[in-house]
Amino acid sequence: MNKIKRLSVSEKALAIIAILQEKFGDLMFYQAGGCCEGTQPQCFEKGSFFLRTGDVCIGQIQGFDFWLDKDLFEYWKHAHFTLDVMDGIGAGGFSLETPLGKTFVIRYKIFTEEELTQLEPVRFYAYD
């Protein structure tokens, strides 16, 4: 039986990711529930953002990890995330797409009870 993915991406977001990958190389995504960025997903050069123990990778986009703050994951573990992009500059402006006049956003869909039993496993970050 195929497991259900927790993460997908829109075609518009894929186009921006391709531009960012060409300019910066390997990328990573991180979504926190914090101050400046609110819950806006952030895109960074891989390794330029330091994860905390317990942060959760819910999947990959184009081979790049998409991490969630451990507390945000607990709140949203019942939802599917779709990474999308819109015109404008997000709350924090720290993400790599900001100079392009774009902002990554997440569209959420709540999993059904049946889907919750068939989800792909997540990966937890730990300092090893």
Solvent accessible surface area in square Angstrom, and as a share of the most:
residue,aa,sasa,rsa
1,M,193,0.86
2,N,140,0.72
3,K,111,0.47
4,I,47,0.24
5,K,124,0.52
6,R,29,0.11
7,L,10,0.05
8,S,46,0.29
9,V,40,0.23
10,S,27,0.17
11,E,138,0.62
12,K,124,0.52
13,A,0,0.00
14,L,43,0.22
15,A,57,0.44
16,I,16,0.08
17,I,1,0.00
18,A,59,0.46
19,I,86,0.44
20,L,3,0.01
21,Q,75,0.33
22,E,160,0.72
23,K,149,0.63
24,F,62,0.26
25,G,33,0.32
26,D,84,0.43
27,L,1,0.01
28,M,11,0.05
29,F,0,0.00
30,Y,10,0.04
31,Q,0,0.00
32,A,17,0.13
33,G,49,0.47
34,G,37,0.35
35,C,117,0.70
36,C,68,0.41
37,E,25,0.11
38,G,29,0.28
39,T,68,0.39
40,Q,20,0.09
41,P,2,0.01
42,Q,8,0.03
43,C,0,0.00
44,F,31,0.13
45,E,74,0.33
46,K,133,0.57
47,G,52,0.50
48,S,68,0.44
49,F,66,0.27
50,F,171,0.71
51,L,18,0.09
52,R,105,0.38
53,T,71,0.41
54,G,18,0.17
55,D,0,0.00
56,V,1,0.01
57,C,7,0.04
58,I,9,0.04
59,G,21,0.20
60,Q,104,0.46
61,I,4,0.02
62,Q,116,0.52
63,G,52,0.50
64,F,14,0.06
65,D,28,0.14
66,F,0,0.00
67,W,14,0.05
68,L,1,0.00
69,D,17,0.09
70,K,79,0.33
71,D,96,0.50
72,L,14,0.07
73,F,14,0.06
74,E,102,0.46
75,Y,147,0.56
76,W,54,0.19
77,K,90,0.38
78,H,64,0.29
79,A,2,0.02
80,H,30,0.14
81,F,3,0.01
82,T,35,0.20
83,L,0,0.00
84,D,19,0.10
85,V,5,0.03
86,M,97,0.43
87,D,102,0.53
88,G,34,0.33
89,I,119,0.61
90,G,17,0.16
91,A,85,0.66
92,G,22,0.21
93,G,27,0.26
94,F,121,0.50
95,S,2,0.02
96,L,31,0.15
97,E,0,0.00
98,T,21,0.12
99,P,116,0.73
100,L,77,0.38
101,G,31,0.29
102,K,56,0.24
103,T,9,0.05
104,F,0,0.00
105,V,26,0.15
106,I,21,0.10
107,R,125,0.45
108,Y,75,0.28
109,K,106,0.45
110,I,97,0.49
111,F,10,0.04
112,T,78,0.45
113,E,142,0.64
114,E,122,0.55
115,E,41,0.19
116,L,65,0.32
117,T,108,0.63
118,Q,35,0.16
119,L,22,0.11
120,E,53,0.24
121,P,116,0.73
122,V,33,0.19
123,R,117,0.43
124,F,120,0.50
125,Y,65,0.25
126,A,49,0.38
127,Y,145,0.55
128,D,178,0.92
